[in-house]
Amino acid sequence: MKRIISLVLAIAMLTSIACILSSCNNDKDKEQIVIRVLENDFAKKNGYLQVLLDAFNEKYKDYNVIAVDADMDEYSDLENDGPYGYGPDVLYQANDVLMKYVDGHHIYPIDIEALECYDQIPQNAWDAYKAEADGKTVYCGVPVNVQQPLLYYRKDMLPANWETEWNKNNNDVPDMVEFWNEMYRYSAQIRQNDKSKFGFALQLNNEYFNSGFLFSYGGYVFGKNNTDDTDIGLSNGNAKLGAKVIWDLAGIMDEKCADDSFTNARTTMLANGTIFATICTPDITTNFLKDLALEYQNQGLSEAEANAKAKENLVIASLPMLPAAGDITANVDVTDSSLWTRQKTMGGINGYGISSYSEHKDWALKFVEFATSAEMVQKRAEMLGIVPARGDVIENIDNPATEITYNNLDDGTLVVMPSISAVKQIWIPISSGFKQIATDGCTDRKYTLNDLQAILETIDDNIYKAIHTFSE
């Protein structure tokens, strides 16, 4: 009997040790945890997402967890995909996209004060992810970078006499990149001399890049600081003057301004000299530099010489000043500051959010913490040219867009996109109305100010209906 008992105890002990070794050896007996990450296409195409995933997976390789590309469209609809298990665990999006998921509790609230990055990010960036839910203030995203439209132009495409003929206020800044009226005049000259080339070129039906023209003359999206979706105000004040700016800019372009042609080809067209200037967001900077450097290499420069020349000649600047009277075709004195107004822009805060449908919210949060660390945001800035939200990263990068963007964010020139769910209904009506304006502006040119006002009022009406009527 003693031998039998001893044998049983020995077997039990061996079994216990085997179990401990099996279960504690990196949890290899458990199913691997997979965190699916939805990133934007630009970060994927330029290799940043893979760098991020590799770095995270290396750090946590002993924890039986892996982060992978969600491998879906960058604007995947969490509201419809999430409940069926198709949506990602982590999403990188602009604030207006993430915050539209607050209603219905599709996005997971985050205790931001517990995050390492909390003190490094300014409150006006955090505010883009702030919401009231069940009587409490919650935050549903972690800012990574600040976005706004900026002017990109080729310094080596300035006229040879710009310092004497295009510097009327003697501040050593070319007039055409400082004032819209001068940009209009210079662009008209370029088109007159060569119909295959453009001065300024932009996709004018793009609601993000062009809404600022309306804002500059009194227009707005929603009332009460973009929180009241019963008050649609794109036609408010003298916003029709902003619509006329869009219409007049279309007159120095062609039909490509009414679709996405200029957007799809903007970096190559700037590089090959087809266009002198355009508007874009900082996260596309590296593509402008790559294409311009390649063009210089094709002209015979070495790779190092081409890269240096591209950095020298690609200039990022604030958007030009608008005429207070609203007519960019007029001859306005650039030395009289009272005749000009700063252009407002629609901007946004891009960051990471966590799906409420994730089965591994703890690990999703660990990924967000890792992705918003100083090291990874620094890497993102180096690879993509973003304007970081982290103050400690800003100190370590040389990016002319950073100072411009933060100054505009602080003084209200940069109008952050609404962070309420109704914002998803604004884009199609705005784009449709802008397309009408741009199409007439580059072809028939029959519209009057009254016609432009009527189009803006129709945009407002269509947005209101989409939010409050068609949804009821």
C-alpha positions in Angstrom: 0.0 0.0 0.0 2.9 2.4 0.9 4.5 1.7 -2.5 1.2 2.4 -4.3 0.7 5.7 -2.4 4.3 6.7 -3.1 3.9 5.9 -6.8 0.7 7.9 -7.0 2.3 10.9 -5.3 5.3 10.7 -7.6 3.1 10.6 -10.7 1.0 13.5 -9.3 4.1 15.5 -8.6 5.5 14.9 -12.1 2.2 15.7 -13.6 2.0 19.0 -11.6 5.5 20.0 -12.7 4.7 19.2 -16.3 1.6 21.3 -16.1 3.5 24.2 -14.5 6.2 24.1 -17.2 3.6 23.8 -19.9 1.3 26.6 -18.7 4.1 29.1 -17.6 6.3 28.6 -20.6 5.1 31.9 -22.3 1.5 30.7 -22.2 2.2 28.6 -25.3 -0.7 26.3 -24.5 -3.1 29.2 -24.8 -4.6 30.6 -28.0 -2.5 33.5 -29.3 -4.1 37.0 -28.8 -4.3 38.9 -32.1 -4.8 42.7 -32.1 -6.1 43.9 -35.5 -4.9 47.5 -36.3 -6.6 49.8 -38.8 -4.2 52.4 -40.2 -4.4 54.9 -43.0 -3.2 53.9 -46.4 -0.4 56.5 -46.5 1.2 55.0 -43.4 0.9 51.5 -44.9 2.3 52.4 -48.3 5.3 54.3 -46.8 6.1 51.4 -44.5 5.4 53.0 -41.2 2.6 50.6 -40.1 5.0 47.6 -40.6 7.7 49.3 -38.6 5.1 49.9 -35.8 3.8 46.4 -35.8 7.3 44.9 -35.9 8.4 47.0 -32.9 5.3 46.2 -30.8 5.6 42.5 -31.6 9.2 42.4 -30.7 8.6 44.1 -27.4 5.8 41.7 -26.4 7.1 38.5 -28.2 7.1 36.6 -24.9 3.4 37.3 -24.1 1.7 35.3 -26.8 0.2 38.4 -28.4 0.7 39.8 -31.9 -0.5 43.0 -33.6 -1.4 42.7 -37.3 -2.7 44.9 -40.1 -6.5 44.8 -40.0 -6.3 44.5 -43.8 -9.4 46.5 -44.6 -10.4 49.8 -46.1 -9.0 52.7 -44.1 -12.5 54.1 -43.6 -14.1 50.8 -42.5 -17.4 51.4 -40.7 -17.0 50.3 -37.1 -20.7 50.8 -36.4 -21.7 48.2 -38.9 -18.6 45.9 -38.9 -17.9 45.8 -35.1 -21.0 43.9 -33.9 -20.3 41.1 -36.3 -16.7 40.8 -35.3 -15.3 42.1 -38.5 -14.1 45.5 -37.2 -10.6 46.2 -36.0 -9.4 46.3 -32.3 -7.6 49.6 -32.8 -8.3 52.4 -35.2 -6.2 55.3 -36.4 -8.5 58.0 -37.7 -9.3 61.7 -37.6 -11.2 63.0 -34.6 -14.5 63.4 -36.6 -14.4 59.7 -37.7 -13.6 58.3 -34.3 -16.0 60.5 -32.4 -19.0 59.7 -34.6 -18.9 56.2 -32.9 -19.6 57.7 -29.5 -23.3 57.5 -30.0 -24.2 53.9 -29.7 -21.0 53.2 -27.6 -19.1 51.7 -30.5 -15.8 53.3 -29.3 -14.3 52.5 -26.0 -13.6 55.4 -23.4 -10.0 55.7 -22.3 -8.6 56.8 -19.0 -6.3 59.3 -20.5 -4.8 60.6 -17.3 -3.3 57.1 -16.7 -1.4 57.3 -20.0 2.3 58.1 -20.2 1.6 60.7 -23.0 -1.1 62.6 -21.1 1.1 65.5 -20.0 2.9 65.8 -23.3 -0.3 66.5 -25.4 -2.0 70.0 -25.2 -5.5 70.1 -23.9 -6.9 71.6 -27.1 -5.7 68.4 -28.9 -7.3 66.2 -26.2 -10.6 68.2 -26.5 -11.1 66.8 -30.0 -11.8 63.4 -28.4 -13.9 64.7 -25.5 -17.5 63.7 -25.2 -20.3 63.7 -22.6 -21.7 60.2 -22.1 -24.1 59.1 -19.4 -23.5 62.4 -17.5 -19.7 62.0 -17.5 -16.9 63.5 -19.5 -15.0 60.8 -21.4 -12.2 60.7 -23.9 -12.4 58.2 -26.8 -9.1 58.8 -28.6 -5.4 59.5 -28.1 -4.0 62.3 -30.3 -1.0 61.5 -32.5 -0.8 64.4 -34.9 -2.5 67.7 -35.9 -3.7 68.1 -39.4 -4.4 71.3 -41.4 -4.2 72.4 -45.0 -0.9 74.2 -45.8 0.5 75.8 -48.9 3.2 73.7 -50.7 5.1 75.4 -53.5 8.3 75.2 -55.5 10.9 77.9 -54.7 12.8 77.2 -57.9 9.6 78.0 -59.9 9.3 81.6 -58.7 9.9 84.2 -61.4 13.5 85.4 -61.6 12.3 89.0 -60.8 10.2 88.1 -57.8 12.3 90.1 -55.4 11.7 93.3 -57.3 8.2 92.7 -58.9 6.5 90.4 -56.4 7.7 91.7 -53.1 5.8 94.9 -52.8 5.7 95.0 -49.0 9.5 94.4 -48.9 9.4 91.5 -46.4 11.4 89.0 -48.5 8.3 86.8 -48.9 7.0 86.4 -52.5 3.6 88.2 -52.8 2.0 85.3 -54.6 2.4 82.9 -51.6 1.4 85.5 -49.1 -1.8 87.0 -50.7 -4.5 85.1 -52.7 -5.0 88.0 -55.1 -1.3 87.8 -56.1 -1.5 84.0 -56.4 -4.5 84.5 -58.6 -2.6 87.0 -60.8 0.6 84.9 -61.0 -1.4 81.7 -61.8 -3.3 83.6 -64.6 0.0 84.6 -66.1 1.3 81.0 -66.1 -1.9 79.7 -67.8 -1.8 82.5 -70.4 1.7 81.6 -71.3 1.3 77.8 -71.3 -2.1 76.1 -71.2 -0.5 72.8 -70.1 0.7 74.4 -66.9 -0.9 75.8 -63.7 0.1 78.2 -61.0 -2.1 77.2 -58.1 -4.0 73.9 -58.5 -6.4 72.1 -56.2 -9.3 69.8 -56.1 -12.0 72.4 -55.4 -14.8 70.0 -54.7 -12.9 68.7 -51.7 -14.9 69.7 -48.6 -11.9 69.5 -46.2 -9.5 71.7 -48.1 -12.0 74.3 -49.2 -14.5 74.8 -46.3 -12.0 77.3 -44.8 -12.9 79.8 -47.5 -16.4 79.9 -46.1 -15.2 80.0 -42.5 -13.1 83.0 -43.3 -16.2 85.1 -44.2 -18.5 83.9 -41.4 -19.6 80.4 -42.4 -19.4 77.5 -39.9 -20.5 73.8 -39.8 -22.5 73.5 -36.6 -23.4 76.2 -34.0 -22.1 76.4 -30.4 -18.5 75.6 -31.3 -19.5 72.8 -33.7 -21.7 71.0 -31.2 -25.2 72.0 -32.2 -26.3 70.0 -35.2 -29.6 71.8 -35.5 -27.7 75.0 -36.5 -26.1 74.5 -39.9 -24.2 77.6 -40.9 -22.1 77.2 -44.1 -24.2 79.9 -45.7 -23.9 82.2 -42.7 -22.5 85.8 -42.8 -20.7 86.6 -46.0 -19.7 83.0 -46.7 -20.8 83.5 -50.3 -17.6 85.6 -50.7 -15.7 82.4 -49.8 -17.7 80.5 -52.4 -16.7 83.2 -54.9 -13.1 82.6 -54.1 -13.5 78.9 -54.9 -15.4 79.9 -58.1 -12.6 82.4 -59.2 -9.8 79.9 -58.4 -11.6 77.4 -60.7 -11.2 80.0 -63.5 -7.4 79.6 -63.4 -7.6 75.8 -63.7 -9.6 73.4 -65.8 -12.1 70.6 -65.4 -9.6 68.6 -63.2 -10.4 71.0 -60.3 -13.9 69.5 -60.1 -12.8 65.9 -59.4 -9.9 64.2 -57.7 -7.4 64.5 -60.6 -5.3 67.1 -58.9 -5.3 65.2 -55.6 -4.3 61.9 -57.2 -1.4 63.5 -59.1 -0.5 66.5 -56.9 3.0 65.3 -55.8 4.1 64.3 -59.4 2.6 67.4 -61.0 4.4 69.6 -58.5 7.6 67.7 -59.1 7.5 67.8 -62.9 6.6 71.5 -62.9 3.1 71.2 -64.1 1.9 73.1 -61.1 3.6 75.8 -59.0 1.6 75.4 -55.8 -1.1 73.4 -54.1 -2.6 72.8 -50.7 -2.0 69.6 -48.7 -1.7 68.3 -45.2 1.8 67.7 -43.5 1.5 63.9 -43.5 2.1 63.9 -47.3 5.3 65.9 -47.2 7.6 62.9 -47.6 5.8 62.0 -50.9 6.4 65.5 -52.2 10.1 65.3 -51.3 10.5 61.8 -52.8 8.9 62.8 -56.1 10.8 66.0 -56.4 14.1 64.3 -55.6 13.4 61.7 -58.2 12.7 64.5 -60.8 16.1 66.1 -60.0 17.8 62.7 -60.3 16.2 62.3 -63.8 17.8 65.6 -64.6 21.3 64.2 -63.8 21.8 64.9 -60.1 23.1 62.2 -57.7 20.7 60.9 -55.1 22.3 62.9 -52.3 22.3 66.1 -54.4 18.7 65.5 -55.5 17.5 65.0 -51.9 19.2 68.2 -50.8 17.8 70.2 -53.6 14.3 68.9 -53.0 14.5 69.9 -49.3 15.7 73.3 -50.4 13.1 74.0 -53.0 9.9 72.5 -51.5 8.5 75.2 -49.3 5.7 74.8 -46.8 3.9 77.9 -45.8 0.7 79.3 -44.2 -2.2 79.7 -46.5 -2.2 83.1 -48.2 -4.2 86.1 -46.8 -7.7 86.7 -48.2 -9.0 90.1 -49.3 -11.4 91.5 -46.7 -13.7 92.5 -49.5 -13.8 89.0 -50.9 -12.6 89.5 -54.5 -9.3 87.8 -55.3 -9.4 89.1 -58.9 -9.1 92.7 -57.7 -5.9 94.8 -57.3 -5.6 95.1 -53.5 -2.8 97.0 -51.8 -0.6 94.4 -50.1 1.0 97.0 -47.9 -2.3 97.9 -46.2 -3.0 95.2 -43.6 -6.5 96.5 -43.0 -7.5 95.2 -46.4 -6.7 91.6 -45.6 -7.9 88.8 -43.4 -6.2 85.5 -42.4 -7.7 82.5 -44.0 -9.3 80.0 -41.6 -9.0 76.3 -42.4 -10.7 73.1 -41.4 -8.3 70.9 -39.5 -8.3 67.8 -37.4 -6.6 65.8 -34.8 -5.6 62.3 -35.9 -5.2 59.6 -33.3 -5.9 56.1 -32.0 -9.2 54.7 -30.6 -10.2 51.3 -29.4 -13.3 49.4 -30.6 -15.9 48.6 -27.9 -16.2 45.2 -29.7 -12.6 44.2 -29.1 -12.3 41.0 -27.1 -8.9 42.2 -25.9 -9.3 45.8 -24.8 -6.4 45.5 -22.3 -4.0 44.6 -25.1 -5.6 47.1 -27.5 -4.8 49.8 -24.9 -1.2 48.5 -24.6 -0.9 48.9 -28.3 -2.3 52.4 -28.3 0.1 53.3 -25.5 3.0 51.9 -27.5 1.9 53.6 -30.7 1.6 57.0 -29.0 5.0 56.7 -27.2 7.6 59.3 -27.9 9.7 56.8 -29.8 7.0 55.7 -32.2 5.5 59.2 -32.8 9.1 60.4 -33.5 9.5 57.6 -36.0 6.1 58.5 -37.6 7.2 62.1 -37.9 10.5 61.1 -39.5 8.9 58.7 -42.0 5.7 60.6 -42.9 6.3 64.3 -42.0 3.5 64.7 -39.6 3.0 67.5 -37.1 3.2 65.6 -33.8 0.8 66.0 -30.9 3.5 65.2 -28.3 5.4 68.2 -27.1 8.6 66.3 -26.4 8.7 65.0 -30.0 8.1 68.5 -31.4 11.3 69.6 -29.7 13.3 66.9 -31.6 12.1 67.5 -35.2 12.7 70.2 -37.8 9.4 70.7 -39.5 8.3 74.1 -40.7 4.6 72.9 -40.6 4.7 72.4 -36.8 5.0 76.1 -35.7 2.4 77.2 -38.3 -0.1 74.5 -37.3 0.2 75.0 -33.5 -0.1 78.8 -33.9 -3.3 78.3 -35.9 -4.7 75.8 -33.5 -4.1 78.2 -30.6 -5.6 81.3 -32.2 -8.6 79.6 -33.7 -7.5 80.0 -37.4 -7.5 76.2 -37.5 -11.1 75.1 -37.0 -11.1 71.5 -35.7 -13.6 69.3 -37.4 -16.8 68.6 -35.3 -16.5 65.7 -32.9 -20.1 64.7 -32.9 -21.8 61.8 -34.8 -23.8 64.1 -37.1 -20.5 65.2 -38.8 -20.7 62.1 -41.0 -23.7 63.7 -42.8 -21.9 66.9 -43.9 -19.4 65.6 -46.4 -21.5 64.6 -49.4 -23.7 67.8 -49.4 -20.6 70.0 -49.1 -18.7 68.2 -51.9 -21.7 68.2 -54.2 -22.2 71.9 -53.7 -18.5 72.7 -54.2 -18.5 70.6 -57.4 -21.3 72.8 -58.8 -19.3 75.9 -58.0 -16.0 74.6 -59.4 -17.6 73.2 -62.6 -19.3 76.5 -63.4 -16.1 78.4 -62.4 -13.9 76.6 -64.9 -16.4 76.4 -67.8 -19.5 78.6 -68.2 -18.8 81.2 -65.5 -22.4 82.2 -65.3 -22.9 82.2 -61.5 -23.6 85.4 -59.6 -23.2 86.0 -55.8 -26.9 85.2 -55.4 -26.4 81.9 -57.2 -23.5 81.0 -54.9 -25.6 82.0 -51.8 -28.4 79.7 -53.1 -25.9 76.8 -53.4 -24.6 77.3 -49.9 -28.2 77.4 -48.5 -28.9 74.2 -50.3 -25.9 72.6 -48.7 -27.1 73.7 -45.3 -30.6 72.3 -46.0 -29.4 69.0 -47.3 -27.2 68.5 -44.3 -30.0 69.3 -41.9 -32.3 66.9 -43.8 -29.7 64.1 -43.7 -29.3 64.5 -39.9 -32.8 65.2 -38.8 -35.3 64.3 -41.5 -34.1 61.3 -43.6 -32.8 59.6 -40.4 -36.2 59.8 -38.6 
